[in-house]
Structures are given as C-alpha cells and as structure tokens.
Amino acid sequence: MSASKKRKVSEEKAVKFPGEVEDVHPLPFITKPPQPKEKKPGQLSKQQLEQFFDEGYTVVEDFFAPEELQPCRDSISEMVDNLADKLLKAGKITENFEEYGLFQRLTKLEEAYPGSNILLFKSQKMPKSFQKLWCNERLMNIMEQILGPEVAGHPVWNLRTKTPNSRAVDIPWHQDSAYFSNESYDHMIATAWIPFLDATEENGCMQVAKNGHRKGKVATHQCCAGPTWYVMLEEEEMKKSLDVDTEKDILTLPIKYGGFLLFNNLTPHRSLMNYSDEIRWSVDLRWQSPKHHWGFYDIGEGILFRSAGKQVEKPDWEKFFSVDRKEIWQKKYFKQEDVMDPFDTTITGPWIGRWEIVNHNRHTDAFKPG
C-alpha cells in the first residue's frame, strides 16, 4: 500500500462522530455528596444509596401509595381519550374503543391506526398530576441525597407507551447521555423510572448493566435500532468500553406498582419486549443540580424544585412549558416541509446526528443537521 493510501485509511479510522469523546468523568457518578444532617421521609437507606453510587442503580419498593399514582393513571386515560377523538374526527378510525380500559385501549387504537402509540408519545403534554409527582417532596428528599441541596427537574421526561409486541416501543441498550449533548457527560442526572402497573419480565420491565457507569464514560452508540429512532449500544461495546461483564452484570428488574427504578445517565439500560396482553405504561423523570449545564442542546432549561435544601413552593411551570422540546426537534431537525402534521409518525431529533448511522430507516432519512 502506498504512503498516501495508508494516510487516507488512517484518516478514515480517525473520524469521530460528535458523541464520541475520550474524556471520562467517574467521580460525579461514584461519589456521594455531603448528606443531609436530618432524617427526612422517603430517603434511601444507607444500603440503597451505596448501591446507587457503587452499581449505578437501586430499586425502591412500596414508595407510592395507590392513591398517589391514580391521578397519573387518570391523566393517561385522558390522553388516550383525546387521541381517540382526534383520530375519529379525522376519519382515521371508525370507532374510538371507549369500552376498553387503560391497559388495552391504546392497543386497539394501534390495531386500527398503526402508529397510534407513536402519536401519543409525540403529542404528550405534562399534566398536573405528573407535575405533582415530579416534585413530590419524598422524591426530592432522595434527590437531595444524590445531588445535594440544589435540585432541578431536567428538561427531558417521557411517558412510555409500551404496547404489546410493538418494535416501535422496544428500546435497546443505551446510556441516557447518548441522547443528550456532550455537556451532560460530566455530571449526575438521576432518573426515576416509575411503572403504572406491576412491571414484569413478560410485559417489558427494565434491565440494567450494573457497574457500567463506574468509568464515567459514554460509550460509542449507533443509530438507529430497527424501524425506530432509538440509539443503540452493542453488548460488545459495553464490554470493551465500560468493563461490563455481560454474564454477571446484566440484571432483569421487575418492579411492583408503587415502586420505581433509580439510575443515572451513564447506567446502561434497556426495556424488554412486551409479550403480555396489557400496555406497560411508565414514566421516566429526571433531575440534576441546576449549577450544571442542562446538556440538552440549549433547547430548554430545567425547573428548580429545591434550593438550599428547602422545597420550592411554586416551581416556575409557566417558564418551563414555554419551550416544547419535541416541537423544536421537529422544526429544526426534520427535512419534511409539513413538520407539524398531527398524524405523522416520524420522529427525528439531534441525537441522530451524534452517532454513526448503521441502520437507515424513515426516521434517519428524515433527519437534517440542525
């Protein structure tokens, strides 16, 4: 091989995508901040707190009473009802399946109009029941243990519409920071994954790769998985870059209704396919210290919930909701002219441009750099 060809091959090998960095930041993910001096309701036990920082996750059982989560269930039912009405009025479906309950109705809509689960994911607005859950004082007491006395809600939250046997909601291995901008790599973003029924292996509970956060590194991801807009992290890459032992470190974590899974933005995780006959509804809520960059492409800021260890009585919801992140994604990163078509099931966003596209589909084809 000539010297010029060798140089060209070397240059090609050196090409990196925006998400790929060499820097590592282990300390924020394995080091507890100074702990509150007083005992507060809901706080993690010493064992749970140590597990969270040592292994990258912990399961919190029996945290919420059914009456605390029922308003969220009611809000989800209202979202599905609104979607059914919209589809019916537009002539996309011939009946609205109102006789079906929370855990079946969206599946019927999906059967009648494929992509209904994506439409609900795209159009969701945070109702007051979710706002109340997000700044729940007992949850804030946990976040104070993890983040310190200043706690803010992160701009990214998601209601998961995991209908049975749907690849569109089958989320592969990833670290959350693979979806965020590089400014998220150096600090803790804590996530509570809260199911609205018993999450089981059959209906698509979560798996985590414990210890995958300890190097403080975001591994190389790829885009996009199957017919979806999701980034993906190969198990071989987890082994190589994150020192994950895929024989011992991958854990399947069923969660009873009323409990939740707690992990961070560098913890590799995925959800299993839903093989049950019920929709596995869940929400993922995130928090970080407001002293750090939001790590979200400067699209929107977070919302302050706790300052100097004291609960913020009136979070500034008006300011927070003044930015619709999903609308901005579509307008900024979508090639199509009619980016706000209410029945379009294409999803694109800034994360697609951060990693090598190894599988092209309609979502990657619709992407344009911002």
C-alpha positions in Angstrom: 0.0 0.0 0.0 1.4 3.4 -0.9 2.1 6.1 1.7 -0.9 8.2 0.5 -3.3 5.3 0.7 -2.1 4.4 4.2 -2.6 8.0 5.3 -6.1 8.0 3.8 -7.0 4.8 5.7 -5.6 6.3 8.9 -7.6 9.4 8.5 -10.8 7.4 7.9 -10.2 5.4 11.0 -9.7 8.6 13.0 -13.1 10.0 12.0 -15.2 10.5 15.1 -18.9 11.4 15.5 -19.9 14.3 17.8 -21.0 12.0 20.6 -17.6 10.2 20.8 -15.2 11.7 23.3 -12.1 10.4 25.1 -12.7 12.3 28.3 -14.0 10.4 31.3 -15.6 11.8 34.5 -16.0 8.9 37.0 -16.1 10.9 40.3 -19.6 12.5 40.0 -21.1 9.1 39.4 -19.4 7.1 42.2 -19.0 9.8 44.9 -21.9 10.7 47.3 -22.3 14.4 48.1 -22.4 15.5 51.7 -25.5 14.0 53.2 -28.4 15.9 54.9 -27.9 16.0 58.6 -31.6 15.3 59.4 -33.7 12.3 58.6 -36.4 13.0 56.1 -39.4 11.0 54.8 -38.7 8.8 51.8 -34.9 8.9 52.0 -32.9 6.0 50.7 -31.4 3.6 53.2 -27.6 3.5 53.5 -27.6 0.3 51.6 -29.7 1.7 48.7 -27.6 4.9 48.5 -24.4 2.9 48.4 -25.8 0.6 45.7 -26.9 3.6 43.6 -23.4 5.0 43.6 -21.5 1.7 43.5 -23.6 -0.2 41.0 -25.4 2.6 39.1 -28.9 1.7 40.2 -31.2 0.8 43.0 -34.8 -0.4 43.3 -37.1 1.5 45.6 -40.1 -0.6 46.6 -43.5 0.4 48.1 -42.7 4.1 47.8 -46.0 5.4 46.4 -49.5 4.5 47.7 -52.0 3.6 45.0 -53.9 6.9 45.6 -50.7 8.9 44.8 -50.3 7.3 41.4 -54.0 7.0 40.4 -54.2 10.7 39.3 -51.4 9.9 36.8 -53.3 6.9 35.5 -56.4 9.1 35.1 -54.3 11.6 33.1 -53.0 8.9 30.8 -56.6 7.7 30.2 -57.5 11.3 29.3 -54.5 11.5 26.8 -55.7 8.3 25.2 -59.3 9.6 25.0 -58.1 12.8 23.3 -56.0 10.8 20.8 -59.0 8.5 20.0 -61.3 11.6 19.5 -58.7 13.2 17.2 -58.3 10.0 15.1 -62.1 9.6 14.9 -62.8 13.2 13.8 -60.1 12.9 11.2 -61.6 9.7 9.8 -58.5 7.7 10.6 -60.6 5.2 12.7 -64.3 4.2 12.7 -64.7 3.7 16.4 -63.0 5.1 19.5 -62.9 1.9 21.6 -64.1 3.7 24.7 -65.3 0.4 26.2 -61.6 -0.6 26.7 -59.6 0.3 29.8 -56.3 2.0 30.4 -54.2 -1.1 29.7 -56.0 -2.2 26.5 -57.4 0.9 24.7 -54.2 2.2 23.0 -53.6 -1.3 21.7 -57.0 -1.3 20.0 -56.2 2.2 18.5 -52.8 0.9 17.3 -54.5 -2.0 15.6 -57.0 0.3 13.9 -54.4 3.0 13.1 -50.8 1.8 13.2 -48.5 4.3 14.8 -51.0 5.5 17.4 -48.5 4.7 20.2 -46.0 6.9 18.5 -48.6 9.7 18.0 -49.3 9.6 21.8 -45.6 9.7 22.5 -45.1 12.7 20.2 -48.0 14.7 21.4 -47.8 14.2 25.2 -48.0 17.3 27.4 -47.2 17.0 31.1 -50.5 17.1 33.1 -50.7 18.5 36.6 -50.7 15.0 38.1 -47.3 14.4 36.6 -46.0 17.8 37.7 -47.0 16.9 41.2 -45.3 13.6 41.0 -42.1 15.1 39.6 -41.7 17.5 42.6 -43.0 15.0 45.2 -41.3 16.0 48.5 -40.3 12.5 49.4 -38.7 12.1 45.9 -36.9 15.4 46.5 -35.5 14.1 49.7 -34.0 11.2 47.7 -32.6 13.6 45.1 -31.1 15.7 47.9 -29.1 12.6 48.9 -27.9 12.0 45.4 -27.5 15.6 44.0 -27.1 17.8 47.1 -29.3 20.6 48.4 -30.0 22.2 44.9 -32.4 20.0 42.9 -33.9 20.8 39.5 -36.1 18.8 37.1 -34.2 18.0 33.9 -35.8 19.1 30.6 -36.3 15.5 29.4 -39.2 13.4 30.6 -41.1 10.7 28.8 -44.4 8.8 29.1 -43.7 5.4 27.7 -46.5 3.9 25.6 -45.3 0.3 25.6 -48.0 -1.6 23.7 -47.7 -5.4 23.3 -45.4 -6.8 20.6 -44.5 -3.4 19.2 -41.0 -2.8 17.9 -41.7 0.9 17.9 -41.5 0.9 21.7 -38.8 -1.7 22.1 -35.9 0.3 23.4 -32.4 -1.2 23.1 -29.4 -0.9 25.3 -28.2 2.7 25.8 -26.9 5.3 28.2 -29.2 8.3 28.5 -26.4 10.8 27.8 -26.2 9.3 24.3 -29.4 11.2 23.6 -28.2 14.4 25.3 -25.5 16.8 24.3 -21.9 16.3 25.3 -22.3 18.8 28.2 -24.3 16.1 30.0 -21.3 13.8 30.3 -19.6 15.3 33.3 -22.4 15.4 35.9 -25.0 13.3 37.5 -28.5 13.2 36.0 -30.7 10.9 38.1 -33.7 9.1 36.7 -36.7 7.5 38.3 -38.4 5.0 36.1 -42.0 4.7 37.5 -44.3 2.0 36.2 -48.1 2.4 36.4 -48.7 -1.3 36.9 -46.6 -4.3 38.0 -43.7 -4.3 35.6 -42.7 -7.9 34.8 -40.3 -9.7 32.5 -43.4 -10.6 30.4 -44.7 -7.1 29.9 -41.4 -5.4 29.4 -39.6 -4.5 32.6 -36.2 -2.9 32.7 -32.8 -4.4 32.5 -29.6 -2.6 33.7 -25.9 -3.4 33.3 -24.7 -2.7 36.8 -21.2 -1.1 37.2 -21.4 0.3 33.6 -21.3 3.8 35.0 -18.1 3.5 37.0 -15.6 4.6 34.3 -17.5 7.8 33.9 -17.6 7.3 30.2 -20.2 7.5 27.4 -19.6 4.5 25.2 -19.9 4.6 21.4 -23.5 4.2 20.3 -25.0 3.7 16.9 -28.2 4.8 15.2 -30.8 3.6 14.8 -32.3 0.4 16.1 -34.6 -1.5 13.6 -37.5 0.7 12.4 -37.1 3.2 15.3 -35.4 6.5 16.2 -33.5 4.9 19.2 -29.8 4.9 19.5 -28.3 1.5 20.5 -25.3 0.3 22.5 -23.9 -3.1 21.5 -23.1 -5.5 24.3 -19.5 -5.9 22.9 -19.1 -2.2 23.2 -20.3 -2.3 26.8 -17.7 -5.0 27.5 -14.9 -3.1 25.8 -15.5 0.5 26.8 -17.4 0.2 30.1 -15.9 -3.1 31.6 -19.4 -4.6 31.8 -19.4 -8.3 32.4 -22.4 -9.3 30.3 -22.6 -12.7 32.0 -22.8 -11.3 35.5 -23.7 -7.6 35.4 -26.9 -7.6 33.3 -29.9 -7.7 35.7 -33.6 -8.0 35.0 -35.6 -5.9 37.4 -39.3 -6.5 37.9 -40.9 -3.5 39.7 -44.2 -3.7 41.6 -46.7 -1.0 41.2 -45.8 1.7 43.8 -42.1 1.2 43.4 -39.6 2.5 40.9 -36.1 2.0 39.5 -33.5 4.7 40.2 -30.4 5.0 37.9 -28.2 7.6 36.3 -27.4 9.0 32.9 -24.4 6.7 32.4 -26.1 3.5 33.5 -26.6 1.2 30.5 -30.2 0.0 30.5 -33.0 -1.2 28.2 -36.6 -2.4 28.4 -37.7 -5.8 27.3 -40.3 -6.5 24.7 -43.9 -6.6 25.9 -45.3 -10.0 25.3 -48.3 -9.6 27.6 -51.8 -8.5 26.6 -51.6 -5.2 28.5 -49.9 -1.9 27.9 -47.0 -1.4 30.2 -47.3 2.3 31.0 -44.4 4.1 32.7 -42.9 7.5 33.1 -39.2 8.4 33.4 -38.5 11.6 35.3 -35.0 13.2 35.7 -33.3 15.6 38.0 -29.9 17.3 38.3 -28.2 20.1 40.1 -29.1 23.5 38.5 -25.4 24.5 38.8 -24.6 22.2 35.8 -25.3 22.7 32.1 -28.6 21.1 31.2 -26.9 19.1 28.5 -29.8 19.4 26.1 -28.6 21.3 23.0 -29.6 24.6 24.6 -33.2 23.7 23.6 -34.7 24.3 27.1 -33.8 24.7 30.7 -34.8 22.6 33.7 -37.1 23.7 36.6 -36.0 24.4 40.1 -37.7 22.2 42.8 -35.4 22.6 45.8 -32.9 25.3 46.9 -30.6 25.2 49.9 -32.4 22.0 50.9 -35.8 23.7 51.0 -38.7 22.8 48.8 -39.6 25.5 46.2 -43.2 26.3 47.0 -44.2 27.4 43.4 -42.0 25.9 40.7 -42.0 28.1 37.6 -44.1 25.8 35.4 -45.0 28.6 33.0 -41.4 29.2 32.1 -40.6 25.5 31.8 -43.6 24.8 29.5 -42.9 27.8 27.3 -40.5 25.6 25.4 -41.9 22.5 23.7 -38.8 20.4 23.1 -40.5 17.9 20.7 -41.9 20.7 18.6 -38.4 22.3 18.4 -36.9 18.9 17.4 -39.3 18.5 14.6 -38.9 22.0 13.2 -35.1 22.1 13.5 -34.1 18.6 12.5 -36.9 17.4 10.2 -36.4 17.5 6.4 -40.2 17.5 5.6 -42.0 20.7 4.9 -45.1 19.9 6.9 -43.2 19.1 10.1 -46.3 19.6 12.3 -48.6 17.1 10.5 -50.6 15.8 13.5 -50.7 12.3 12.1 -47.1 11.9 11.0 -45.4 9.1 13.0 -41.8 10.1 12.0 -39.6 11.1 14.9 -36.2 12.7 14.5 -34.0 14.8 16.7 -30.5 16.0 17.5 -29.3 12.7 18.9 -29.4 11.1 15.4 -26.6 13.4 14.2 -24.4 12.4 17.2 -23.6 8.8 16.2 -22.8 6.7 13.2 -26.0 5.7 11.3 -25.6 2.0 10.7 -29.3 1.3 10.0 -31.2 3.7 7.8 -35.0 4.0 8.1 -37.6 6.7 7.7 -36.6 8.4 10.9 -32.9 8.7 9.9 -33.9 9.6 6.4 -36.0 12.5 7.7 -33.1 13.9 9.8 -31.3 17.0 8.8 -28.4 18.6 10.8 -29.6 21.5 13.0 
